[in-house]
Amino acid sequence: MRIGVMFDTEKPFDDVVTQVAGLADAGIETAWSSQIFAYDALTVIAAVAREVPSIHFGTAVVPTYPRHPVMLGAQALTVQAASGGRLTLGIGLSHQMVIETVFGMSFEKPARHMHEYLEILMPVLAGEQTTFAGETLSASTFGPLQIDAPAPDVLVAALGTVMLTIAGHLAQGTITWMTGAATIEEHIAPTINAAAAESGRPVPQIGVGLPVCVTDDPDTARAKAAEVFAIYGHLPSYRAMLDREGAAGPADVAIVGTATEVAAHVRRLADIGATDFCGAPFGTGDEMRASVDTMAGLAGA
């Protein structure tokens, strides 16, 4: 399992470069960027990758609705060219309230949208001419994109059965967030693995993203997690996974404890089939540094 850390995209840009360079120097294998309301994830990765040549990058995740798949394919291949092929492209639907409120777009038929999105995106990334006419999306390119770069692996933010099946049939895997180990083991992994096998595809990648805090004060850390990550307890897709886990909220699935306890929890994720771990450090400055050090130790091991 590759060990990764979510880097902070709300810092001044030079500080982002310094942060990612520090992750690389520590031995972290993948630097993950979210795509919310700060820097554009793919742009920041292209720029930082030129400064930090020794770490892989991933997006967790780029929302699909505002970006036509041909355009996103060109962006992703550009990052591949700039980084020497060090990108894992995580994509997702985002959430109804974001797509309809911020972008003023319809969130109707999200599963069909993702299926049709991948029907266009995957051949574009593979360097193929693409013609597709669906219910929610269409494309007819004049030929392959003129970008000399390898196709990145595509991970879909899939949590429900329908989305996991789509990801297993058409993409390289899934990247989850705020989803506990029991749910990964009993729902995420078997569902996407069965879908990939049904389509004759390789065993899929399973990325797991969770908050992490190495601390000697777990009660305070969990209270902090409940505050910082509160929104994820109310968004329907994450709420469904928390309910499946039997978790009252994000604080219950955050990985909190001593360095030994945190390391054991992350190792369990590898044992149940996770291929990538994306840790989001939180807490005090010392706790965040300890969290990165613990994850770096796991990467080195």
Residue pairs with C-beta under 8 A, 6 or more apart in sequence:
1 266
1 269
1 270
1 274
1 275
1 276
1 277
2 29
2 30
2 56
2 275
2 276
2 277
2 299
3 28
3 29
3 30
3 266
3 277
3 279
3 295
3 296
3 298
3 299
4 28
4 29
4 30
4 31
4 32
4 56
4 58
4 276
4 277
4 278
4 279
5 23
5 28
5 30
5 31
5 32
5 278
5 279
5 280
5 281
5 292
5 295
6 32
6 33
6 34
6 60
6 209
6 278
6 279
6 280
6 281
7 16
7 19
7 20
7 23
7 31
7 32
7 33
8 16
8 19
9 16
9 33
9 34
9 36
9 38
9 39
9 41
9 44
10 38
11 19
13 39
13 44
13 47
16 39
16 44
16 48
17 47
17 48
17 51
17 52
20 31
20 48
20 51
20 52
20 55
21 51
21 52
22 292
23 31
23 55
23 292
24 31
24 52
24 54
24 55
26 292
26 293
26 296
27 296
27 297
27 299
27 300
28 55
28 292
28 295
28 296
28 299
29 55
29 56
29 299
30 55
30 56
30 57
30 58
30 88
30 276
30 278
31 45
31 48
31 52
31 55
31 56
31 57
31 58
32 57
32 58
32 59
32 60
32 90
32 209
32 278
33 39
33 41
33 44
33 45
33 57
33 58
33 59
33 60
34 41
34 59
34 60
34 61
35 41
35 59
35 61
35 62
35 63
41 59
41 62
42 59
42 62
42 75
42 76
42 78
42 79
45 57
45 59
45 79
45 83
45 87
46 78
46 79
46 82
46 83
48 57
49 57
49 79
49 82
49 83
49 84
49 86
50 82
50 83
53 84
55 86
56 86
56 87
56 88
57 79
57 83
57 86
57 87
57 88
58 87
58 88
58 89
58 90
58 155
58 175
58 207
58 276
58 278
59 87
59 88
59 89
59 90
59 91
60 90
60 157
60 175
60 177
60 207
60 209
60 278
61 90
61 91
61 92
61 155
61 157
61 175
62 72
62 89
62 90
62 91
62 92
63 91
63 92
63 93
63 94
63 98
63 99
64 72
64 91
64 92
64 93
64 94
64 113
64 114
64 117
65 93
65 94
65 99
65 103
65 105
65 107
65 113
66 99
66 103
66 105
67 75
68 137
68 139
69 117
69 118
69 120
69 121
69 124
69 137
69 139
70 120
70 124
70 130
70 139
70 141
70 145
72 91
72 121
73 120
73 121
73 124
73 125
73 145
74 124
74 145
74 147
76 87
76 89
76 125
76 152
77 125
77 145
77 147
77 149
77 151
77 152
78 147
78 149
79 87
79 152
80 86
80 87
80 147
80 149
80 150
80 151
80 152
81 147
81 148
81 149
85 149
85 150
85 152
87 152
88 152
88 153
88 155
88 207
88 276
89 125
89 152
89 153
89 154
89 155
90 154
90 155
90 156
90 157
90 175
90 207
91 117
91 121
91 154
91 155
91 156
91 157
92 156
92 157
92 175
93 99
93 107
93 110
93 113
93 114
93 157
93 163
95 235
95 236
95 237
96 107
96 110
96 236
99 105
99 106
99 107
100 106
100 107
108 136
109 135
109 136
111 162
111 163
111 166
112 134
112 135
112 136
113 136
113 137
114 156
114 163
114 166
115 166
115 170
116 132
116 134
116 135
116 136
116 137
117 137
118 154
118 156
118 166
118 170
118 171
119 132
119 134
119 170
120 130
120 132
120 137
120 139
121 154
122 154
122 170
122 171
123 129
123 130
124 130
124 139
124 141
124 145
125 151
125 152
125 154
126 151
127 144
127 145
127 151
128 144
129 141
129 142
129 143
129 144
130 139
130 140
130 141
131 139
131 140
131 141
132 138
132 139
132 140
133 140
153 172
153 173
153 205
154 171
154 172
155 167
155 171
155 172
155 173
155 174
155 175
155 205
155 207
156 163
156 166
156 167
156 171
156 173
156 174
156 175
157 163
157 174
157 175
157 176
157 177
158 164
158 166
158 167
158 174
158 176
158 192
159 176
159 179
159 188
159 237
159 238
159 240
159 241
160 237
160 240
161 187
161 191
164 174
164 188
164 191
164 192
164 195
165 191
165 192
165 195
166 195
167 173
167 174
167 192
167 195
167 204
168 191
168 192
168 193
168 194
168 195
168 196
168 198
168 199
168 201
168 204
169 195
169 196
169 198
169 199
169 201
170 199
171 204
172 202
172 204
172 205
173 192
173 204
173 205
173 206
173 207
173 275
174 188
174 192
174 204
174 205
174 206
174 207
175 207
175 208
175 209
175 276
175 278
176 184
176 188
176 206
176 207
176 208
176 209
176 241
177 209
177 210
177 232
177 238
178 209
178 210
178 229
178 232
178 238
178 241
178 242
178 250
178 253
179 188
179 208
179 210
179 238
179 241
179 245
179 253
180 210
180 241
180 242
180 245
180 247
180 252
180 253
181 265
181 268
181 269
181 272
182 245
182 246
183 241
183 244
183 245
184 206
184 208
184 269
184 272
184 273
184 274
185 272
185 273
187 244
188 206
189 206
189 272
189 273
192 204
192 206
193 203
193 204
193 273
195 204
196 202
196 203
196 204
205 275
205 276
206 273
206 274
206 275
206 276
207 274
207 275
207 276
207 277
207 278
208 269
208 274
208 276
208 277
208 278
209 277
209 278
209 279
209 280
210 253
210 254
210 255
210 277
210 278
210 279
210 280
211 225
211 228
211 229
211 250
211 253
211 254
211 255
211 279
211 280
211 281
211 282
212 254
212 255
212 256
212 262
212 279
212 280
212 281
212 282
212 291
212 294
212 295
213 221
213 224
213 225
213 254
213 255
213 256
213 262
213 281
213 282
213 283
213 287
213 288
213 291
214 257
214 258
214 259
214 262
214 287
214 290
214 291
214 293
214 294
215 221
215 256
215 257
215 258
215 283
215 287
215 290
216 258
218 256
218 257
221 254
221 256
221 282
221 283
221 287
222 251
222 252
222 254
222 256
223 251
224 282
224 283
225 250
225 251
225 254
225 256
225 282
226 249
226 250
226 251
228 282
229 249
229 250
229 251
229 254
229 282
230 249
230 250
232 238
232 250
233 239
233 242
233 248
233 249
233 250
238 250
242 248
242 249
242 250
242 252
242 253
245 252
245 253
247 253
254 282
255 262
255 265
255 266
255 279
256 262
257 265
259 290
259 293
259 294
259 297
262 291
262 294
263 294
263 297
263 298
266 277
266 279
266 295
266 298
267 298
269 277
270 277
277 295
279 291
279 295
281 287
281 288
281 291
281 292
282 288
282 291
283 291
